[in-house]
Each structure stands twice: as structure tokens, then as C-alpha cells.
Amino acid sequence: MKTRITELFGIKHPIIQGGMHFVGLAEMASAVSNAGGLGIITGLTQQTPELLAKEIARCREMTDKPFGVNLTFLPGFANPPYPEYIDAIIQGGVKAVETAGRSPEQYMPQLKAAGIKVIHKCTSVRHSLKAEKIGCDAVSVDGFECGGHPGEDDVPNMILLPRAAEELKIPFVASGGMADARSLVAALALGAEGMNMGTRFIATREAPVHENVKKAIVAASELDTRLIMRNLRNTERVLTNAAVEKIVAIEHAKGEGLGIEDIRELVGGVYPRVMQKGDMDAGAWSCGMVAGLIHDIPTVKELIDRIMSEATVIIRKRLEGFLDA
Ligand SMILES: Cc1cc2nc3c(=O)[nH]c(=O)nc-3n(C[C@H](O)[C@H](O)[C@H](O)COP(=O)(O)O)c2cc1C
């Protein structure tokens, strides 16, 4: 399958693995790239730019295919040394960067001078248009379904993707709720030129996370996520657990008066405990509604091959079949 996304990133299949804190290590990114997609290392999971440089070198040893790095611009308090992270990306010869969180505008000159293709993750049409205007090469349009931060507009992909298609000139991928061949074909029908998956890639053999995490995703249904931190305007979709129920109760009690201090210990520093130790109630961790569509733990290659072969069947048999009939 050839789209502007496969051409842009030099990949075989129009499938991207979104950056994921404490999941997007070299093992994850290289597995996706080796299977013909675009694997992404999560920049800030590496505590320093030097550690990111090492992770890029490690990934380079595991794959000779293109892979990217995610740079998440965090809200408020934390301020990592982004220019130095970008230096590590450039020196590591990485040619694709997924940005998220806030506009990458101030870093575009540095990224573009190095010939890096930038795909910015946006939860709205207006942010997508801004990304196009500042020179991003593509957009990852992240609907309300998504695991992680869906923004504050609550527009699901059934509306958001065709709206993006109406307005954007640069190519975009569908992100949020994507799991299988049906997702890919639907995304293409709605105007996207590929798809970005987060949650689905965690439930794979190669994902470098504790087995408990993979099992929790397989066990979860589409009803098992919650939105937290809405009153902080930092909404996050997470898998429900004991800690999340506590957060929801605190948020109900505090209402508009909620401050980050009220929930900090239930949301901060949680990822290593969940992803590495498998402590599933340690705190809130991102997970998409798409968990309801995830029923197995295949290898990344099995997953991607299955998506591509079933997509062919859906397009050639099911869809064309309606016309032939
Ligand atoms: C566990 C987890 C951690 C994530 N961490 C990040 C992150 O650090 N930066 C980022 O830009 N997106 C992050 N995301 C969002 C994903 O890159 C992707 O946009 C999202 O998962 C797509 O929705 P889906 O889960 O329905 O596929 C994370 C998602 C998950 C599930």
C-alpha cells in the first residue's frame, strides 16, 4: 500500500507506533520498523539527552529501517532541555520526529535544518492547520477515543478525520481507537493516509513492559477507561484501577477547585512502577478505549502482517463486493 505517509517516511506500510512513555524503548520501535511500520522511541522516557543518544544507537543496532523519536512538550512545571534532546536526535541520524503536547514552532528551524520530517500530534482541526502553517510535514490526528491526552474538545475520529481532510493539504494519519485492518480501511475512507496506534502495540510480544500490563489490556473492555484531570485542562484517558477510582472521587469532591497537588502522588512517577514492575494499581496510566478490540498478544510482525492482509480482503472483497452485487 502506497500513500503520502509511506512515501514521506520511507516505510512499507502506513502504520506508525505513537510515542509512549516507558513503552517506546528501542525494543518496541525496532520491532515496528522491522515489520515495515514506523517505530518511535519516546524521547523523554530517557532522562537526559545523553541517554536518548544511547537509546537511538541501541535501536540502530536492532534495525536498519527508518525509525523516529517522540518529543512531548509537557505542560507547565517540567522543562526538559529540548534543544539538547533535538541535538541527540540529529546526531543519531534520526529523520523522523513525532511532536506532541504543544506546538513545535520554536524548534522547527532546528529540525528542518537537519532534514527531519516532523509529524505533529493534534487533537483538533485548528491545531492541525497551525501545524501545517509552521511547516510540519504531516499530522497525527488524535480523536477523543485515544489513550493519553485527547485534548478538551471531545470530538471522536468519525467526525474529526473527515473534518481534517476537508481542511488540510499535508497528509495525516488517524490516531486513537485504531487496532486492526478495519480501523486502517476506515481511516483511509475518512481521508487519512495511514494510522497511528498506541495501546494496540503495548499488547505485543516485543513491547518491553511487564506481562501484567499486556494482560490488563486484553482483559479490558471499551468501557474500562476513564478521563481524569479535566478540571486541570490536562485531560488524560487512562485504564481504570483502584488509583484512578480514587482520583475520580477526589475530582468529584474538589470540582473546579482541583489542583495538581490533590492528585500528584496518584499521577506522578507512576510509569516505571506500572510498566516495569507490573504494579497495576500504582497510579493512572494512559490506555485507549480501543482496549475493547484487543484480544491477543501477537508479535508485532504478526499484528502488522495481519492488518495489511485483512485490509486487502476488506477493500477487494467486502467493499468491492457491495458494488459488484
Ligand atoms: C501508555 C501510553 C503512554 C503514552 N505516552 C505518550 C507520550 O509520552 N507522548 C505522546 O505524545 N503520546 C503518548 N501516548 C499517546 C500515543 O502516542 C497515541 O497517540 C495514542 O495511544 C493513540 O491512541 P490509542 O491508544 O487509541 O491507539 C501514550 C499512550 C499510551 C497508551
The ligand as an SDF file (V2000), in Angstrom:
LIG
                    3D

 31 33  0  0  0  0  0  0  0  0999 V2000
    0.7660    4.0210   27.8640 C   0  0  0  0  0  0  0  0  0  0  0  0
    0.7370    5.1830   26.9100 C   0  0  0  0  0  0  0  0  0  0  0  0
    1.6860    6.1840   27.0310 C   0  0  0  0  0  0  0  0  0  0  0  0
    1.6840    7.2600   26.1380 C   0  0  0  0  0  0  0  0  0  0  0  0
    2.6740    8.2110   26.2580 N   0  0  0  0  0  0  0  0  0  0  0  0
    2.7330    9.2290   25.3390 C   0  0  0  0  0  0  0  0  0  0  0  0
    3.8010   10.1720   25.3720 C   0  0  0  0  0  0  0  0  0  0  0  0
    4.6780   10.1230   26.2350 O   0  0  0  0  0  0  0  0  0  0  0  0
    3.8030   11.1380   24.4240 N   0  0  0  0  0  0  0  0  0  0  0  0
    2.8460   11.2140   23.4430 C   0  0  0  0  0  0  0  0  0  0  0  0
    2.9270   12.0900   22.5900 O   0  0  0  0  0  0  0  0  0  0  0  0
    1.8220   10.3360   23.3970 N   0  0  0  0  0  0  0  0  0  0  0  0
    1.7530    9.3340   24.3020 C   0  0  0  0  0  0  0  0  0  0  0  0
    0.7330    8.4160   24.2290 N   0  0  0  0  0  0  0  0  0  0  0  0
   -0.2710    8.5280   23.1370 C   0  0  0  0  0  0  0  0  0  0  0  0
    0.0710    7.6300   21.9430 C   0  0  0  0  0  0  0  0  0  0  0  0
    1.2480    8.0420   21.2930 O   0  0  0  0  0  0  0  0  0  0  0  0
   -1.0500    7.6200   20.8990 C   0  0  0  0  0  0  0  0  0  0  0  0
   -1.2620    8.9240   20.4160 O   0  0  0  0  0  0  0  0  0  0  0  0
   -2.3510    7.0740   21.4620 C   0  0  0  0  0  0  0  0  0  0  0  0
   -2.0970    5.9390   22.2430 O   0  0  0  0  0  0  0  0  0  0  0  0
   -3.3110    6.7280   20.3260 C   0  0  0  0  0  0  0  0  0  0  0  0
   -4.4950    6.1890   20.8360 O   0  0  0  0  0  0  0  0  0  0  0  0
   -4.7800    4.6020   21.0130 P   0  0  0  0  0  0  0  0  0  0  0  0
   -4.1630    4.2500   22.3110 O   0  0  0  0  0  0  0  0  0  0  0  0
   -6.2400    4.5110   20.9780 O   0  0  0  0  0  0  0  0  0  0  0  0
   -4.0920    3.9010   19.8650 O   0  0  0  0  0  0  0  0  0  0  0  0
    0.7040    7.3440   25.1230 C   0  0  0  0  0  0  0  0  0  0  0  0
   -0.2790    6.3380   25.0360 C   0  0  0  0  0  0  0  0  0  0  0  0
   -0.2710    5.2700   25.8940 C   0  0  0  0  0  0  0  0  0  0  0  0
   -1.3190    4.2130   25.7470 C   0  0  0  0  0  0  0  0  0  0  0  0
  1  2  1  0
  2  3  1  0
  2 30  2  0
  3  4  2  0
  4  5  1  0
  4 28  1  0
  5  6  2  0
  6  7  1  0
  6 13  1  0
  7  8  2  0
  7  9  1  0
  9 10  1  0
 10 11  2  0
 10 12  1  0
 12 13  2  0
 13 14  1  0
 14 15  1  0
 14 28  1  0
 15 16  1  0
 16 17  1  0
 16 18  1  0
 18 19  1  0
 18 20  1  0
 20 21  1  0
 20 22  1  0
 22 23  1  0
 23 24  1  0
 24 25  2  0
 24 26  1  0
 24 27  1  0
 28 29  2  0
 29 30  1  0
 30 31  1  0
M  END
$$$$
